[in-house]
Amino acid sequence: MTWAARGAALGALVLGACGSGGARNTSDGADAAEAVTVSDAWARTTPAGASTGAVYLALTSTEDDALQGATVDPSVATTAQLHVMTRDAAGTSTMHALEALALPAGETVVLAPNGDHVMLVDLAAPLAAGATFSATLQFAEAPDQDVTVTVRDDAP
């Protein structure tokens, strides 16, 4: 067998070992799409004229991963950003953007009011109770995941 033929055979073997469609397998053999479970996705109603809103949810990953971002349709908001709320010793709260939110394997990470959340910037219209919209969550390891967000007057 020539070196070129050996290289081609090795390349085919490596590609075959990667699995179909580039899906990453978890340690228990589950599909990568099942690697992160998302639950309780909701957003609080916003008053007329509000330019920002927030999405809250719970994330549980079967393997160490990270939430790296989110997107929503422009009919909802121009941008979606990961944010964290911190409080200093004097009790003053500040909010700033996060590059990623760690998702330790087996732990549920909750994005909630007065804590980590997905900030919706430049809302197209107020978020009204009973409305729903789709958000796409982007992970470091798991594939992107679309979730339905329900708008509520208060926490579920």
C-alpha positions in Angstrom: 0.0 0.0 0.0 1.4 3.4 -0.9 1.8 6.2 1.6 -1.0 8.2 0.0 -3.3 5.2 0.2 -2.3 4.6 3.9 -3.0 8.3 4.6 -6.4 8.1 2.9 -7.3 5.0 4.9 -6.2 6.5 8.1 -8.2 9.7 7.4 -11.4 7.6 6.7 -10.8 5.7 9.9 -10.5 8.9 11.9 -13.6 10.5 10.3 -15.6 7.3 10.9 -14.6 7.3 14.6 -16.0 10.8 15.0 -19.5 9.6 14.5 -22.2 10.8 12.0 -23.1 14.4 11.7 -20.3 15.5 14.1 -22.5 14.7 17.1 -20.6 14.4 20.4 -21.3 11.4 22.5 -21.6 11.6 26.2 -20.0 9.1 28.5 -23.3 7.1 28.9 -23.7 6.8 25.2 -26.5 9.4 25.0 -26.6 11.8 22.0 -25.0 15.2 22.5 -28.5 16.8 22.1 -29.4 15.2 25.4 -26.3 16.3 27.2 -27.9 19.5 28.5 -31.4 19.5 29.9 -33.2 22.9 29.9 -36.3 23.4 32.1 -38.5 26.2 33.4 -37.6 28.8 30.7 -39.5 32.0 31.4 -39.3 35.7 31.2 -41.0 38.3 33.4 -43.5 40.8 31.8 -42.1 44.2 31.0 -43.8 47.6 31.2 -44.5 49.6 28.1 -41.4 51.4 27.0 -38.9 49.0 28.6 -35.9 48.4 26.5 -34.6 45.3 28.3 -36.0 42.1 29.6 -34.6 38.9 31.1 -34.9 35.1 30.5 -34.5 32.7 33.4 -34.2 28.9 33.3 -32.5 25.9 34.8 -29.7 23.9 33.1 -28.4 20.5 33.9 -25.5 19.0 32.0 -24.4 15.3 32.0 -20.8 16.5 31.4 -18.8 19.6 32.2 -19.9 22.2 29.7 -20.6 26.0 29.6 -23.4 28.2 28.3 -21.7 30.6 26.0 -24.5 32.6 24.7 -28.1 32.9 23.5 -30.0 34.4 20.6 -33.6 35.4 20.0 -35.5 36.4 16.9 -35.1 40.1 16.1 -38.9 40.4 16.6 -38.2 39.9 20.3 -35.0 41.7 20.9 -31.9 42.9 19.1 -29.5 41.1 21.3 -29.4 38.4 24.0 -26.5 38.5 26.5 -25.4 36.4 29.5 -25.4 38.6 32.6 -24.5 38.1 36.2 -25.8 40.2 39.1 -23.4 40.7 42.1 -23.9 42.6 45.4 -21.0 44.3 47.2 -20.6 44.5 51.0 -22.7 47.7 51.1 -25.6 45.9 49.4 -25.2 47.7 46.0 -26.1 45.4 43.1 -24.2 45.6 39.9 -24.8 43.7 36.6 -22.2 42.8 34.0 -21.9 40.6 31.0 -20.5 37.1 31.2 -18.5 35.4 28.5 -19.6 31.9 29.6 -21.5 30.3 32.5 -20.0 27.0 33.8 -22.2 24.0 33.8 -20.6 21.4 36.1 -21.6 17.8 35.3 -24.6 16.6 37.2 -25.4 20.0 38.8 -28.4 22.1 38.1 -27.5 25.7 37.4 -30.4 28.1 37.8 -30.7 31.5 36.1 -33.0 33.5 38.3 -34.0 37.0 39.2 -31.3 38.9 41.1 -28.7 36.4 39.7 -27.4 35.0 36.5 -29.8 35.6 33.5 -30.0 36.1 29.8 -30.5 39.8 29.2 -32.7 40.8 26.3 -31.5 44.1 24.9 -33.5 46.5 22.7 -36.9 44.8 23.1 -39.0 45.1 19.9 -42.1 45.3 22.1 -43.1 44.8 25.7 -43.0 41.2 27.0 -46.7 40.4 27.7 -48.0 37.6 30.1 -48.9 34.5 28.2 -46.7 35.2 25.2 -44.0 32.7 24.1 -40.9 33.0 22.1 -38.0 30.9 21.1 -34.4 31.3 22.3 -31.4 29.4 21.0 -28.8 28.5 23.7 -25.2 28.0 22.6 -22.9 25.7 24.6 -19.2 25.0 24.5 -19.6 21.3 23.9 -23.3 20.4 23.4 -25.0 21.5 20.2 -27.2 24.6 20.2 -30.6 24.1 21.7 -33.8 25.9 21.0 -36.1 26.4 24.0 -39.5 28.0 24.3 -39.7 30.8 26.8 -43.0 31.7 28.4 -43.7 35.2 29.6 -45.2 35.4 33.1 -46.0 38.1 35.6 -43.8 36.4 38.2 -41.6 33.4 38.8 -43.1 30.0 38.2 
